[in-house]
C-alpha cells in the first residue's frame, strides 16, 4: 500500500518560499494513472486542494494559488515537492501530500506537516 510522508521546515518567515517534500513508499510516482497532490488545512477551516503532479509529469494548480505554486518531482528518489512562494500568515496550515488513482479508486494521505508563518 502506498505510504506518504511529508517533510520540510515547520516555520517559514513571511515573503519566503514554503517548501515541502513528500516521500513515497509502496508505489512509484510514475505508475500510470496515479496523481500526486498537495492539500492544506488552515486552522479552523476546511481542506484546500492546492495542486497535483501526474504520473506523466503534467501539473495542475488551484486557480487561487497557481501564480505562486510549483509542484515538481524527483523520480529517482520517488519524491514530489511543493514550493509556495511569497508566504504570508494566511498560508499557515497543516499541509498534506496525497495520492489518488481513478482507475483503482485508491487514495492515500500523509500524516500532515504543520507550517507556521512567523512574525
N, C-alpha and C positions, 0 to 999 in steps of 0.2 A: 504494500500500500504506500502511496506517495506520502512523504512527510516533508514539511516545510519549516524552516527556521529563519526568523528574521534576525539580523544583526546590524549594528551601527550605533552611533552616538545617541544617547538619550537626551542630550542637551544641545540645542542649537541657538546661536545668537541671531537676533533679527538681522535681516539682509543676507545672511549666509545661506549656502545651499544645504538643504536637508538631504542626506544620502543614506540609503538603507540597502542592504543586500539580503536576498533570500536564497538560502542554500537548500537544494532539493535532493532528497534521497528516495530510493524506492521507485524511481522512474526517471526517464530522460526528458529534458525540456524540449528536445527536438522530436519527440514522438508525435506522429501525425494526429491532428485534431485535438491536441491539448493546448489550452490557453492559460497563461500565467499572468496574474494581475496583482494590483495593489488596491487596497481598500482601507479607509481610515474612519475613525470614530472620535470626533471631538467630545470632550466631557459634556454629558447631558444631552447629546444629540445622537442622531441615528447614523447608520453606516453610509459612507460616501464612496462610491466607486471612483477611482482615480484614472485607471487605465490598464492596459494589458500589453503583453507581447506574445504573439502566437508561435506555434511550433516552427513556422517558416520564417520567423523574424519580423513579420509585419506587426505594427503597433497601432493602437488606438487610444484616445485620451478623452476624458471628460471635457466637454466644451469650456467649462468654467475654469479648468486648470491647464488646458492644453498649452497655453503660451509659456508656461514655466515648468512643465513636467516633461521628463525624459525617462523612458524605461529602456534598458538595454540588457544584454545577456552575455555571458561567457560560457559558451558551450563546453569548453574544455574543463571547466570547474563545475558544470551543471548548476550555475547560479544565474539569477537575474536581479537587476538592481533598479532602484528608484532614485532619481535626482529631482528635487523640488527646489527651484531657485527662489531667491528673494523671500526667505522665510519670514513670517510675521507671527505675532501672538495668536492669531486665529488659526494658524496651522498646527498648534499644539493638539495632539490627538494620540490615540493608540493606532499604530499603523500595522496592518496585517498584509501578509502576502497570501495568495490563494491560487488554486488551480481549478479548472473545470474542463471537462471533456463532454461535449454534447453527444458524441457517439456512445460513450459508455455511461453517461449520466452520472458521472463521478465528480465530486467536489472535495477539495482538501483545503484546510486552513492552517496557517501558523498560529502560534500562541499569542502573537501580538508584541509589538515593541512600543512602549510609551515614549513619546518625544515631547520634550518641553522646549518652548522657545522663550528664552530667559531675557531679563532686563528690558 
